[in-house]
Amino acid sequence: VGIRSTRVRTYSNEVIIVPNSIMANSKIINYAQPTLYGRGQVKFGVVYGANPDKVQKTILDIVKKHPKISTKKEPVVEFLSMGDFSLNFTAKFWCEDYTAVWRTERELTTAIYNGLNKAKIGIPFPTQTVYLKK
């Protein structure tokens, strides 16, 4: 903190210089304080016709097995909505070290994709039906 500006080091180790007038009028979140916990989430969709209970159980088992997931805070898998092409879910979890959240999200994205395929739960993609008149 200086007289006119504050230097902030980002997670990717970049230094940003922010005028103190902006700092004074902004909401600042320090993810390392008061705890190191970080929350992550992975959003995904499955095909219509999939059993939501089976999807939630399958994904919850995958999330709980990841070594970076906190055992002190329970992960959840929520059914969010019925979209145009998919049933939409989110898997929310906590890591004991907030710096592991982004990597864990990427790893869980792959694990969820593989887990859905293994459980024979379809992964949707947009389709269109074209009707031709004679």
C-alpha positions as CSV (number, residue, x, y, z in Angstrom):
1,V,0.0,0.0,0.0
2,G,1.4,3.3,-1.1
3,I,0.3,6.9,-0.8
4,R,-1.4,7.0,-4.3
5,S,-1.7,3.3,-5.2
6,T,-1.8,-0.3,-4.0
7,R,0.1,-3.2,-5.6
8,V,-1.8,-6.4,-5.7
9,R,-0.2,-9.8,-6.6
10,T,-2.6,-12.1,-8.5
11,Y,-2.8,-15.8,-8.2
12,S,-0.8,-16.1,-11.5
13,N,1.9,-14.0,-9.9
14,E,1.2,-10.8,-11.8
15,V,1.5,-7.4,-10.0
16,I,-1.4,-5.0,-10.6
17,I,-1.2,-1.4,-9.6
18,V,-4.6,-0.1,-8.4
19,P,-5.2,3.6,-7.5
20,N,-6.2,3.9,-3.8
21,S,-9.4,5.8,-4.9
22,I,-10.6,2.6,-6.6
23,M,-9.5,0.4,-3.7
24,A,-11.4,2.6,-1.2
25,N,-14.6,2.3,-3.2
26,S,-14.4,-1.4,-4.0
27,K,-15.2,-4.7,-2.4
28,I,-12.0,-6.6,-1.8
29,I,-11.9,-10.3,-1.3
30,N,-8.8,-12.0,0.1
31,Y,-9.2,-15.6,-0.6
32,A,-6.3,-16.6,1.7
33,Q,-8.0,-15.1,4.8
34,P,-9.4,-16.1,7.2
35,T,-9.0,-19.6,5.9
36,L,-7.4,-21.2,2.9
37,Y,-10.5,-23.1,1.9
38,G,-11.7,-22.5,-1.7
39,R,-15.0,-23.6,-3.3
40,G,-15.1,-24.9,-6.8
41,Q,-17.8,-26.1,-9.2
42,V,-18.2,-28.1,-12.4
43,K,-21.3,-27.5,-14.5
44,F,-22.4,-30.3,-16.9
45,G,-25.4,-31.6,-18.7
46,V,-26.8,-35.0,-19.5
47,V,-29.4,-36.2,-22.0
48,Y,-33.1,-36.0,-21.4
49,G,-34.3,-39.4,-20.2
50,A,-31.4,-39.8,-17.8
51,N,-32.3,-40.6,-14.2
52,P,-31.4,-37.5,-12.1
53,D,-30.9,-39.5,-8.9
54,K,-28.5,-41.8,-10.7
55,V,-26.6,-38.8,-12.2
56,Q,-26.3,-37.2,-8.8
57,K,-25.1,-40.4,-7.1
58,T,-22.6,-41.2,-9.9
59,I,-21.1,-37.7,-9.8
60,L,-21.0,-37.4,-6.0
61,D,-19.0,-40.7,-5.8
62,I,-16.5,-39.3,-8.4
63,V,-16.1,-36.0,-6.6
64,K,-15.7,-37.6,-3.1
65,K,-12.8,-39.8,-4.5
66,H,-10.7,-36.9,-5.7
67,P,-7.7,-36.4,-3.4
68,K,-8.0,-32.6,-3.2
69,I,-11.6,-32.5,-2.1
70,S,-12.0,-31.6,1.6
71,T,-13.5,-34.3,3.8
72,K,-14.6,-31.6,6.3
73,K,-17.1,-29.9,4.0
74,E,-19.5,-32.1,2.1
75,P,-19.6,-31.8,-1.7
76,V,-23.0,-31.6,-3.4
77,V,-24.4,-32.3,-6.8
78,E,-27.5,-30.2,-7.7
79,F,-30.0,-30.6,-10.5
80,L,-30.1,-27.0,-11.8
81,S,-32.5,-26.9,-14.8
82,M,-34.1,-28.5,-17.8
83,G,-32.3,-26.8,-20.7
84,D,-33.0,-26.8,-24.4
85,F,-30.9,-29.8,-25.1
86,S,-29.9,-31.2,-21.6
87,L,-30.7,-31.7,-18.0
88,N,-28.2,-29.3,-16.3
89,F,-26.3,-30.1,-13.1
90,T,-23.5,-28.6,-11.0
91,A,-21.1,-30.4,-8.7
92,K,-19.9,-28.1,-5.9
93,F,-17.0,-28.9,-3.7
94,W,-14.4,-27.5,-1.3
95,C,-10.6,-27.7,-1.4
96,E,-8.6,-27.1,1.8
97,D,-6.2,-25.0,-0.3
98,Y,-7.8,-22.4,-2.5
99,T,-4.9,-22.6,-4.9
100,A,-5.9,-26.2,-5.8
101,V,-9.5,-25.2,-6.9
102,W,-8.8,-24.4,-10.6
103,R,-6.7,-27.6,-11.2
104,T,-9.3,-29.7,-9.3
105,E,-12.1,-28.3,-11.5
106,R,-10.2,-29.3,-14.6
107,E,-9.4,-32.8,-13.3
108,L,-13.0,-33.3,-12.2
109,T,-14.3,-32.2,-15.6
110,T,-12.4,-35.1,-17.1
111,A,-13.4,-37.5,-14.4
112,I,-17.1,-36.5,-14.7
113,Y,-17.0,-37.0,-18.5
114,N,-15.4,-40.4,-18.1
115,G,-17.8,-41.3,-15.2
116,L,-20.9,-40.4,-17.2
117,N,-19.7,-42.6,-20.1
118,K,-18.8,-45.5,-17.9
119,A,-22.3,-45.3,-16.2
120,K,-23.9,-45.2,-19.7
121,I,-25.4,-41.7,-19.1
122,G,-25.5,-39.8,-22.3
123,I,-23.8,-36.5,-22.8
124,P,-26.0,-34.2,-25.0
125,F,-25.2,-32.0,-28.0
126,P,-27.4,-29.7,-29.9
127,T,-29.3,-31.3,-32.8
128,Q,-31.8,-30.0,-35.4
129,T,-34.4,-31.9,-37.3
130,V,-35.0,-30.8,-40.9
131,Y,-38.2,-31.7,-42.6
132,L,-38.3,-31.7,-46.4
133,K,-41.7,-31.3,-48.2
134,K,-42.1,-32.9,-51.6
